Amino acid sequence: MNERRAASRTRLDVPGRICLDEHRSLSCLVYDRSEGGVRVTLPEAELIPETFLLEIAQATTFFVCRTMWRKGEEIGAQMMAA
């Protein structure tokens, strides 16, 4: 199988929160992270918009993310610091 990632991933398995709007958020698991991307899992993956705000439990900041792919309960997203 050919590797298509530009950067290697680091497995995290830490809790996170996806902010849907100023009043609603969903808990997720931040499965892994690379230099510019993240993979999260959550049962409500179909509710996540194309652009969302991600809070990672270990980080001291939020990330603006853009959905790049979806597969079942997983979302792969490009991350930018907010």
C-alpha positions as CSV (number, residue, x, y, z in Angstrom):
1,M,0.0,0.0,0.0
2,N,1.4,3.4,-0.9
3,E,1.6,6.1,1.8
4,R,-0.1,9.3,0.6
5,R,0.5,11.5,3.7
6,A,2.9,14.4,3.5
7,A,3.7,14.2,7.2
8,S,3.8,11.3,9.7
9,R,1.1,10.9,12.2
10,T,1.4,10.8,16.0
11,R,-1.1,8.7,17.8
12,L,-2.8,10.7,20.6
13,D,-6.0,9.0,21.8
14,V,-7.1,12.0,23.8
15,P,-10.5,13.6,24.4
16,G,-11.6,16.6,22.3
17,R,-14.6,18.7,21.6
18,I,-16.0,19.9,18.3
19,C,-17.8,23.2,18.5
20,L,-20.8,23.2,16.2
21,D,-21.8,26.8,17.1
22,E,-21.6,29.1,20.1
23,H,-24.1,26.9,22.0
24,R,-23.5,23.3,21.0
25,S,-20.5,21.0,21.0
26,L,-19.8,17.3,20.7
27,S,-17.3,15.2,22.5
28,C,-14.8,13.3,20.3
29,L,-11.7,11.2,20.4
30,V,-8.6,12.8,18.8
31,Y,-7.1,9.6,17.4
32,D,-4.0,11.0,15.8
33,R,-2.4,14.1,14.6
34,S,0.2,15.2,12.0
35,E,1.8,18.5,11.3
36,G,-1.2,19.9,9.5
37,G,-4.0,17.4,10.1
38,V,-6.0,15.4,12.6
39,R,-8.2,12.3,12.7
40,V,-11.1,12.4,15.1
41,T,-13.8,9.8,15.8
42,L,-17.3,10.3,17.1
43,P,-20.6,8.6,16.6
44,E,-22.2,11.8,15.3
45,A,-19.6,12.3,12.5
46,E,-22.4,13.1,9.9
47,L,-23.4,16.2,11.9
48,I,-20.0,17.8,11.7
49,P,-19.9,20.7,9.1
50,E,-17.1,21.1,6.5
51,T,-15.4,23.7,8.8
52,F,-15.4,23.4,12.5
53,L,-13.6,24.4,15.7
54,L,-11.7,21.7,17.5
55,E,-10.5,21.8,21.1
56,I,-7.9,19.1,22.1
57,A,-7.6,18.3,25.8
58,Q,-3.8,18.6,25.8
59,A,-3.5,21.7,23.7
60,T,-3.8,25.3,25.0
61,T,-5.6,26.6,21.9
62,F,-8.4,25.8,19.5
63,F,-7.9,24.8,15.9
64,V,-10.0,25.7,12.9
65,C,-10.4,22.6,10.9
66,R,-11.6,21.8,7.4
67,T,-13.0,18.3,6.7
68,M,-10.9,16.5,4.1
69,W,-12.5,13.1,4.3
70,R,-15.2,11.1,6.2
71,K,-15.4,7.3,6.8
72,G,-18.1,6.0,9.1
73,E,-17.4,7.5,12.5
74,E,-14.0,9.0,11.5
75,I,-13.2,12.4,10.1
76,G,-9.8,13.5,8.6
77,A,-9.3,17.3,8.8
78,Q,-6.8,19.9,7.9
79,M,-5.9,22.0,11.0
80,M,-5.0,25.7,11.3
81,A,-4.4,27.5,14.6
82,A,-7.3,29.7,15.6
